[in-house]
């Protein structure tokens, strides 16, 4: 695990993000201070010596315009679509031609649907991921089921929110992929009202995680705190 990541109590070691979303909702969530969510944002506390205690961030408003998703006040080149939508780009392909490495063509790759928040611990094979995609719940479920056939679906209510949850029983966790941390364990999904956007929080773990029971228990407690931290409040009168 990263040095110091979970050395102290879980409470009080989170950053808080507050977002005005599509002028319809106020979304609030937390994330461990060891990470950094990729919104365009500004701190409101300006902590220095005690930054480890957590910051409160005012995130630039997220809105839609001309078929894309943007943030008010962000740099014009800031591309928020890369987090919420599929963005295909052409990537050069290189090969050997007469013993010389040179460009041989192009291939289309996915540059969008990136995670907003991510953290991983290689030693214990855990990961935390938060995504915000313009993808409805049924599409999300079909995607997860395709790649995680061991996962069992359920519906859970936490802090007034109703989540659709896919979980792999701990005894059925797969071995982690070479060079990776985590793996399919828990995926929690919740639509943001009627906007067509869905929040996804994932806790990744593998068979190797079971060799670190104390860290695994604390990871699950941290993840539960993140789930409980999410608030979606209507801005409509």
Rosetta silent file (secondary structure, phi, psi, omega in degrees, C-alpha in Angstrom):
SEQUENCE: XXXXXXXXXXXXXXXXXXXXXXXXXXXXXXXXXXXXXXXXXXXXXXXXXXXXXXXXXXXXXXXXXXXXXXXXXXXXXXXXXXXXXXXXXXXXXXXXXXXXXXXXXXXXXXXXXXXXXXXXXXXXXXXXXXXXXXXXXXXXXXXXXXXXXXXXXXXXXXXXXXXXXXXXXXXXXXXXXXXXXXXXXXXXXXXXXXXXXXXXXXXXXXXXXXXXXXXXXXXXXXXXXXXXXXXXXXXXX
SCORE:     score description
SCORE:     0.000 S_00000001
   1 L     0.000  156.070  178.070    0.000    0.000    0.000 S_00000001
   2 L   -65.532  136.628 -179.115    1.110    3.559   -0.462 S_00000001
   3 L   -55.751  127.924  175.666    2.902    4.841    2.654 S_00000001
   4 L    81.976   -5.341 -173.023    0.505    6.687    4.905 S_00000001
   5 L   -59.352  -42.308 -177.737   -2.546    6.082    2.730 S_00000001
   6 L  -125.375   30.300 -176.713   -4.603    4.472    5.493 S_00000001
   7 L   -72.224  -27.060 -176.768   -2.458    5.212    8.543 S_00000001
   8 L  -109.274  179.010  177.501   -5.062    7.408   10.202 S_00000001
   9 L   -58.086  148.688 -177.199   -8.801    7.215   10.862 S_00000001
  10 L   -68.766  -37.064 -179.911  -10.872    7.088    7.697 S_00000001
  11 L   -71.650  141.174  178.614  -13.072   10.031    8.675 S_00000001
  12 L    88.500   -0.785 -178.956  -11.532   13.459    8.068 S_00000001
  13 L  -117.817   44.235 -178.314   -9.174   12.291    5.337 S_00000001
  14 E  -133.299  144.215  167.461  -11.317   13.078    2.321 S_00000001
  15 E   -86.092  149.090  178.768  -11.641   15.923   -0.137 S_00000001
  16 E  -113.880  131.814  179.582  -15.175   17.140   -0.836 S_00000001
  17 E  -116.585  129.373  179.526  -16.326   18.072   -4.359 S_00000001
  18 E  -121.404  125.451 -170.972  -19.433   20.154   -4.987 S_00000001
  19 E  -131.185  129.041  168.065  -20.765   20.380   -8.533 S_00000001
  20 E   -85.552  117.893 -168.439  -23.638   22.253  -10.164 S_00000001
  21 E  -113.885  114.205  177.483  -24.722   19.732  -12.784 S_00000001
  22 L    56.214   24.990 -178.683  -26.642   20.715  -15.943 S_00000001
  23 L    58.456   17.931 -177.509  -28.260   23.564  -13.951 S_00000001
  24 L  -120.572  -29.116 -174.588  -30.625   20.937  -12.530 S_00000001
  25 E  -137.220  152.337  167.903  -28.794   19.201   -9.668 S_00000001
  26 E  -106.025  116.732 -179.998  -26.182   19.809   -7.003 S_00000001
  27 E  -107.216  128.112  178.253  -23.901   16.761   -6.791 S_00000001
  28 E  -125.634  135.175  174.755  -21.618   16.352   -3.783 S_00000001
  29 E  -152.441  165.698  177.880  -19.143   13.542   -3.196 S_00000001
  30 E  -116.671  163.968  177.315  -15.882   12.825   -1.400 S_00000001
  31 E  -152.442  144.248 -178.843  -12.608   11.207   -2.413 S_00000001
  32 E   -55.794  142.366 -177.206   -9.519   10.215   -0.385 S_00000001
  33 L   -64.249  -17.545  179.320   -6.982   13.045   -0.069 S_00000001
  34 L   -70.724  -16.610  179.890   -4.291   10.770   -1.505 S_00000001
  35 L  -107.594 -172.949  179.861   -5.964   11.080   -4.903 S_00000001
  36 L  -156.257  110.143  179.088   -7.102   13.996   -7.024 S_00000001
  37 L   -70.678  149.647 -164.907  -10.259   14.067   -9.112 S_00000001
  38 L   -91.953   14.410  175.658   -9.743   15.596  -12.548 S_00000001
  39 L   -60.291  158.327  161.494  -12.444   18.265  -12.588 S_00000001
  40 L   -77.402  121.941 -167.992  -11.596   21.874  -13.321 S_00000001
  41 E  -157.212  165.119  174.974  -11.909   23.160   -9.747 S_00000001
  42 E  -134.916  140.512  176.611  -10.706   25.569   -7.080 S_00000001
  43 E   -73.235  148.558  178.306  -10.141   24.920   -3.351 S_00000001
  44 L  -107.483  -14.623  179.406  -12.292   26.937   -0.941 S_00000001
  45 L   -98.505  -29.926  179.860  -10.305   26.335    2.258 S_00000001
  46 L    63.592   40.240 -179.277   -6.783   26.913    0.942 S_00000001
  47 L   -63.996  146.079  176.630   -5.213   24.470    3.365 S_00000001
  48 L  -123.278  -79.019 -176.059   -1.413   24.432    3.541 S_00000001
  49 L   -67.476  -27.032 -178.354    0.194   22.740    6.512 S_00000001
  50 L  -113.469   34.199  179.256   -2.848   20.569    7.211 S_00000001
  51 H   -55.103  -30.888 -177.447   -3.760   19.749    3.602 S_00000001
  52 H   -63.164  -16.824 -178.957   -3.891   16.059    4.575 S_00000001
  53 H   -78.599   -9.897  177.270   -7.074   16.762    6.541 S_00000001
  54 L   111.243  145.578 -179.470   -9.007   17.337    3.349 S_00000001
  55 L  -117.830  156.585  170.769  -10.032   20.205    1.100 S_00000001
  56 E  -108.940  124.478 -176.719  -13.408   21.437   -0.108 S_00000001
  57 E  -109.870  132.231  168.562  -13.441   22.067   -3.862 S_00000001
  58 E   -90.640  110.254 -178.183  -15.812   24.263   -5.822 S_00000001
  59 E   -86.523  134.630  176.256  -16.023   22.460   -9.167 S_00000001
  60 E   -55.798  138.475 -177.214  -16.746   24.549  -12.256 S_00000001
  61 E   -50.933  136.799  175.740  -20.367   24.058  -13.342 S_00000001
  62 E   -99.920  128.082 -177.128  -20.882   21.100  -15.676 S_00000001
  63 E  -147.006  167.858  177.453  -23.282   21.798  -18.543 S_00000001
  64 E  -106.713  143.477  177.965  -24.156   20.708  -22.082 S_00000001
  65 E  -158.930  131.006  176.087  -23.686   22.829  -25.174 S_00000001
  66 L    53.798   41.205  176.548  -23.642   22.056  -28.901 S_00000001
  67 L    77.754    9.850  178.964  -23.826   18.317  -28.336 S_00000001
  68 E  -129.160  173.809  179.152  -20.941   18.247  -25.873 S_00000001
  69 E  -115.892  130.588 -173.142  -20.329   18.454  -22.131 S_00000001
  70 E  -134.765  176.375  173.533  -18.298   21.362  -20.743 S_00000001
  71 E  -126.061  130.774  177.730  -17.354   23.210  -17.560 S_00000001
  72 L   -67.459  136.678  177.220  -18.011   26.926  -17.061 S_00000001
  73 L    83.963  -10.573 -179.912  -14.895   28.926  -16.378 S_00000001
  74 L   -75.835  159.771  176.716  -12.607   26.117  -17.529 S_00000001
  75 L   -57.584  140.378 -177.926   -9.877   26.699  -20.108 S_00000001
  76 L   -54.241  -28.239 -179.650  -11.343   26.565  -23.642 S_00000001
  77 L   -85.349   -4.114  179.088   -9.169   23.550  -24.442 S_00000001
  78 L   -68.305  118.201 -173.138  -10.430   21.646  -21.405 S_00000001
  79 L  -106.281   94.769 -178.876  -12.276   18.708  -22.916 S_00000001
  80 L   -76.547  -17.113  177.402  -14.805   17.309  -20.446 S_00000001
  81 H   -57.960  -28.924 -177.057  -16.243   15.033  -23.132 S_00000001
  82 H   -63.393  -21.587  178.533  -13.273   12.702  -22.585 S_00000001
  83 H   -89.659  -33.766 -168.011  -14.760   11.762  -19.197 S_00000001
  84 H  -107.630  -16.916 -174.330  -18.440   11.416  -20.079 S_00000001
  85 L  -130.691  164.035  171.923  -18.651   10.335  -23.721 S_00000001
  86 L   -75.346  124.976  178.999  -17.078    7.988  -26.237 S_00000001
  87 L  -126.939  111.641 -178.341  -14.379    9.927  -28.108 S_00000001
  88 E   -97.342  135.084  177.515  -12.659    8.098  -30.967 S_00000001
  89 E  -131.576  157.711  177.280   -9.308    9.312  -32.317 S_00000001
  90 E   -91.981  127.283 -177.181   -6.924    8.042  -34.964 S_00000001
  91 E  -114.540  134.181 -179.343   -3.669    6.747  -33.544 S_00000001
  92 E   -67.067  145.329  175.979   -0.521    6.143  -35.637 S_00000001
  93 E  -114.078  132.182 -177.786    0.692    2.572  -36.105 S_00000001
  94 E  -114.810  150.628  177.356    4.408    1.914  -36.482 S_00000001
  95 E  -155.730  177.169  179.450    6.271   -1.048  -37.918 S_00000001
  96 E   -90.945  124.759  176.123    9.558   -2.111  -39.447 S_00000001
  97 E  -125.478  111.818 -176.664    9.992   -1.289  -43.128 S_00000001
  98 L    55.367   39.152  177.551   13.278   -2.427  -44.622 S_00000001
  99 L    79.972    5.066 -178.676   14.709   -2.557  -41.123 S_00000001
 100 E  -118.360  130.832  178.526   13.591    0.981  -40.267 S_00000001
 101 E   -75.781  123.780  178.731   10.815    1.797  -37.794 S_00000001
 102 E  -152.639  166.421 -179.404    8.299    4.077  -39.434 S_00000001
 103 E   -67.199  129.179 -178.530    4.607    4.893  -39.533 S_00000001
 104 E  -113.664   -7.841 -179.644    2.695    2.232  -41.429 S_00000001
 105 E   166.496 -162.724  179.303   -0.874    3.395  -40.922 S_00000001
 106 E  -138.355  153.929  174.546   -3.504    4.494  -38.378 S_00000001
 107 E  -136.450  148.647  179.429   -6.014    2.803  -36.128 S_00000001
 108 E   -83.776  129.448  178.170   -9.071    4.117  -34.334 S_00000001
 109 E  -128.364  159.314  178.511   -8.824    4.022  -30.537 S_00000001
 110 E   -86.237  119.190  178.002  -11.107    5.062  -27.673 S_00000001
 111 L  -110.005   -3.538 -179.487   -9.880    8.258  -25.981 S_00000001
 112 L  -101.435 -163.480  178.667  -13.084    9.009  -24.062 S_00000001
 113 L    54.338   38.330 -179.927  -14.992    7.403  -21.181 S_00000001
 114 L   -80.387  161.535  176.854  -12.071    8.129  -18.847 S_00000001
 115 L   -79.895  143.805  175.293  -12.276    7.936  -15.051 S_00000001
 116 L   -81.721  -36.767 -178.408  -12.726   11.175  -13.106 S_00000001
 117 E  -134.946  136.544 -178.173  -11.107    9.824   -9.933 S_00000001
 118 E  -152.004  141.107  173.643   -8.694    6.912   -9.619 S_00000001
 119 E  -153.148  144.919  179.330   -6.351    5.440   -7.015 S_00000001
 120 E  -142.405  154.339  177.870   -4.643    2.049   -6.756 S_00000001
 121 E  -128.371  105.077 -172.800   -2.548    0.059   -4.304 S_00000001
 122 L   -69.073  -41.439 -173.607   -0.440   -2.516   -6.085 S_00000001
 123 L   -58.642  -40.090 -178.920    0.893   -4.383   -3.034 S_00000001
 124 L  -101.440    0.744  177.576   -2.588   -5.337   -1.807 S_00000001
 125 L    58.066   56.264  174.669   -4.192   -5.329   -5.279 S_00000001
 126 E  -124.531  154.421  174.026   -6.918   -2.757   -4.599 S_00000001
 127 E  -149.415  153.302  174.230   -8.249    0.115   -6.680 S_00000001
 128 E  -125.935  131.733 -178.183  -10.865    2.855   -6.384 S_00000001
 129 E  -138.256  136.537  170.942  -12.508    4.341   -9.466 S_00000001
 130 E  -124.605  130.518  177.963  -15.228    6.943   -9.988 S_00000001
 131 E  -126.838  152.033  174.544  -16.731    7.540  -13.408 S_00000001
 132 E  -133.727  100.286 -176.372  -19.416    9.873  -14.720 S_00000001
 133 E  -114.971  148.167  170.009  -20.622    8.753  -18.149 S_00000001
 134 L   -82.368   82.284 -174.535  -23.542    9.813  -20.310 S_00000001
 135 L  -150.791  126.375 -177.457  -24.774    6.241  -20.294 S_00000001
 136 L   -73.528  167.621 -173.003  -28.113    4.984  -18.996 S_00000001
 137 H   -62.243  -41.371 -178.467  -28.355    2.331  -16.315 S_00000001
 138 H   -65.317  -37.427  177.039  -29.343   -0.516  -18.629 S_00000001
 139 H   -65.777  -41.144  176.337  -26.389    0.155  -20.922 S_00000001
 140 H   -59.598  -47.807 -177.360  -24.072    0.175  -17.907 S_00000001
 141 H   -61.682  -41.955  179.440  -25.487   -3.120  -16.652 S_00000001
 142 H   -63.693  -40.650  179.269  -25.082   -4.768  -20.050 S_00000001
 143 H   -63.219  -49.277 -179.069  -21.479   -3.536  -20.275 S_00000001
 144 H   -63.755  -40.722 -179.460  -20.555   -4.779  -16.791 S_00000001
 145 H   -63.428  -37.126  179.993  -22.275   -8.118  -17.296 S_00000001
 146 H   -61.006  -40.308 -174.533  -20.376   -8.673  -20.537 S_00000001
 147 H   -99.511   -8.856 -177.807  -16.982   -8.271  -18.836 S_00000001
 148 L  -139.436   78.782 -175.704  -17.858   -9.561  -15.366 S_00000001
 149 L   -77.323  -12.220  176.239  -20.021  -12.659  -15.601 S_00000001
 150 L   -79.521  -19.163 -173.569  -19.298  -13.651  -11.996 S_00000001
 151 L   -68.934  138.353  177.359  -20.973  -10.518  -10.662 S_00000001
 152 E  -104.479  133.344 -177.167  -24.344  -10.775   -8.906 S_00000001
 153 E   -93.347  143.535  174.914  -26.783   -7.860   -9.281 S_00000001
 154 E  -152.770  171.781  174.575  -28.829   -6.333   -6.466 S_00000001
 155 E  -118.538  130.029 -177.394  -30.470   -3.054   -5.481 S_00000001
 156 E  -132.603  140.065  177.832  -29.318   -1.290   -2.320 S_00000001
 157 E  -105.516  123.998 -179.433  -30.478    1.886   -0.595 S_00000001
 158 E  -135.670  125.124  177.030  -27.778    3.940    1.148 S_00000001
 159 L    51.461   39.408  177.291  -28.232    7.410    2.662 S_00000001
 160 L    84.599   -6.426  178.486  -31.466    7.902    0.729 S_00000001
 161 E   -99.319  144.291  176.878  -29.946    6.904   -2.627 S_00000001
 162 E  -103.683  118.491 -177.471  -30.954    3.794   -4.556 S_00000001
 163 E  -109.693  146.045  168.531  -27.973    2.028   -6.133 S_00000001
 164 E   -99.817  121.187 -167.511  -27.774   -0.815   -8.623 S_00000001
 165 E  -120.580  133.214  171.534  -24.896   -2.994   -7.398 S_00000001
 166 E  -116.226  125.533 -175.657  -22.857   -5.720   -9.053 S_00000001
 167 E  -137.135  136.792  173.676  -20.628   -7.713   -6.686 S_00000001
 168 L   -95.175  125.310  176.620  -18.357  -10.729   -7.059 S_00000001
 169 L   -54.662  141.864 -174.483  -18.334  -12.941   -3.923 S_00000001
 170 H   -58.270  -35.159 -179.047  -14.926  -12.720   -2.270 S_00000001
 171 H   -71.293  -11.480 -179.619  -14.338  -16.463   -2.602 S_00000001
 172 H  -108.122    8.201  179.509  -14.825  -16.134   -6.371 S_00000001
 173 L   -60.688  142.185  179.122  -12.446  -13.229   -6.987 S_00000001
 174 L   -84.010  162.202  171.599  -10.078  -13.761   -9.910 S_00000001
 175 L   -69.601  147.712 -177.995   -6.309  -13.466   -9.795 S_00000001
 176 L   -72.703  153.891  177.401   -5.150  -10.036  -10.821 S_00000001
 177 L   -71.504  152.907 -179.201   -3.817   -9.398  -14.296 S_00000001
 178 L   -56.950  127.538  177.409   -0.060   -9.068  -14.706 S_00000001
 179 L    77.471    4.796 -176.408    1.096   -5.580  -13.720 S_00000001
 180 L  -111.059  164.260  174.023   -2.379   -4.496  -12.602 S_00000001
 181 L  -120.917  141.459  178.826   -3.994   -3.706   -9.267 S_00000001
 182 L    81.829 -157.422 -175.507   -7.507   -4.715   -8.294 S_00000001
 183 L   157.461  178.065 -178.157  -10.044   -6.486  -10.473 S_00000001
 184 L   -64.283  118.895  176.100  -13.823   -6.934  -10.652 S_00000001
 185 L  -136.711  -76.262  178.631  -15.223   -6.823   -7.093 S_00000001
 186 E  -123.855  132.352  174.838  -17.898   -4.162   -6.394 S_00000001
 187 E  -129.392  121.626 -179.581  -19.517   -1.808   -8.914 S_00000001
 188 E  -114.044  129.589 -175.307  -22.164    0.668   -7.740 S_00000001
 189 E  -125.077  138.470  176.493  -24.279    2.543  -10.297 S_00000001
 190 E  -150.663  125.128  175.902  -26.756    5.409   -9.873 S_00000001
 191 E   -67.611  150.032  172.371  -28.425    7.666  -12.471 S_00000001
 192 L   -94.885   91.336 -179.460  -28.354   11.421  -11.888 S_00000001
 193 L    53.522 -133.411 -178.861  -32.069   12.097  -12.084 S_00000001
 194 L  -105.706   25.158 -174.014  -33.386   12.163  -15.653 S_00000001
 195 L   -79.713  -18.047 -174.448  -30.204   13.601  -17.203 S_00000001
 196 L    88.883   -2.488  177.266  -29.036   10.410  -18.923 S_00000001
 197 L   -98.889  148.321  179.912  -25.800   10.474  -16.901 S_00000001
 198 E  -132.167  134.411  173.210  -24.834    7.759  -14.424 S_00000001
 199 E   -85.388  137.738  175.399  -22.318    7.770  -11.570 S_00000001
 200 E  -128.531  124.109  171.975  -20.214    4.633  -11.212 S_00000001
 201 E  -116.446  132.304 -177.970  -18.079    3.830   -8.173 S_00000001
 202 E  -130.025  134.819  169.296  -15.925    0.727   -8.220 S_00000001
 203 E  -108.124  117.690 -179.533  -13.826   -1.008   -5.604 S_00000001
 204 E   -96.944  139.888  177.164  -11.365   -3.352   -7.278 S_00000001
 205 L  -154.931  167.091 -178.782   -9.877   -6.413   -5.564 S_00000001
 206 L  -145.919 -178.760  176.546   -8.490   -9.829   -6.484 S_00000001
 207 H   -55.769  -36.620 -179.388   -7.489  -13.119   -4.888 S_00000001
 208 H   -63.587  -27.789  178.806   -4.239  -11.448   -3.855 S_00000001
 209 H   -64.230  -30.148 -178.475   -6.218   -8.904   -1.815 S_00000001
 210 H   -68.395  -13.993  176.886   -7.433  -11.706    0.456 S_00000001
 211 H   -80.252   -3.616  179.956   -3.830  -12.165    1.627 S_00000001
 212 L  -128.748   68.650 -171.046   -4.109   -8.727    3.305 S_00000001
 213 H   -60.346  -38.470 -179.298   -7.301   -9.068    5.397 S_00000001
 214 H   -66.754  -46.018  178.043   -6.811   -5.935    7.512 S_00000001
 215 H   -63.026  -38.303 -179.486   -6.143   -3.725    4.487 S_00000001
 216 H   -64.242  -42.050  178.672   -9.062   -5.331    2.653 S_00000001
 217 H   -63.463  -39.830 -179.272  -11.432   -4.578    5.530 S_00000001
 218 H   -71.734  -33.393  175.748  -10.279   -0.958    5.648 S_00000001
 219 H   -63.361  -43.113  179.104  -10.653   -0.624    1.891 S_00000001
 220 H   -64.638  -36.820  177.601  -14.254   -1.790    2.126 S_00000001
 221 H   -66.700  -41.400  176.950  -14.866    0.707    4.951 S_00000001
 222 H   -61.892  -44.810 -178.913  -13.360    3.511    2.867 S_00000001
 223 H   -62.639  -41.557  177.917  -15.471    2.537   -0.130 S_00000001
 224 H   -60.362  -40.017  177.912  -18.617    2.493    1.988 S_00000001
 225 H   -61.370  -41.730  179.134  -17.780    6.009    3.179 S_00000001
 226 H   -63.032  -41.803  177.749  -17.502    7.186   -0.436 S_00000001
 227 H   -61.083  -45.604 -178.538  -20.893    5.664   -1.268 S_00000001
 228 H   -67.384  -22.573 -175.646  -22.461    7.346    1.774 S_00000001
 229 H   -77.311  -15.348 -172.206  -20.904   10.702    0.858 S_00000001
 230 L   -79.552  127.177  175.750  -22.803   11.112   -2.420 S_00000001
 231 E  -126.998  134.483  174.950  -25.682   13.574   -2.433 S_00000001
 232 E  -123.827  110.761 -175.357  -27.811   14.517   -5.436 S_00000001
 233 E  -116.556  131.770  179.137  -30.044   17.511   -4.731 S_00000001
 234 E   -71.189  138.234  175.987  -32.522   19.034   -7.171 S_00000001
 235 L   -96.067   -4.064 -178.838  -32.043   22.740   -7.929 S_00000001
 236 L   -75.249  142.466  179.355  -35.542   23.056   -9.329 S_00000001
 237 L   -66.676    0.000    0.000  -38.056   25.022   -7.191 S_00000001
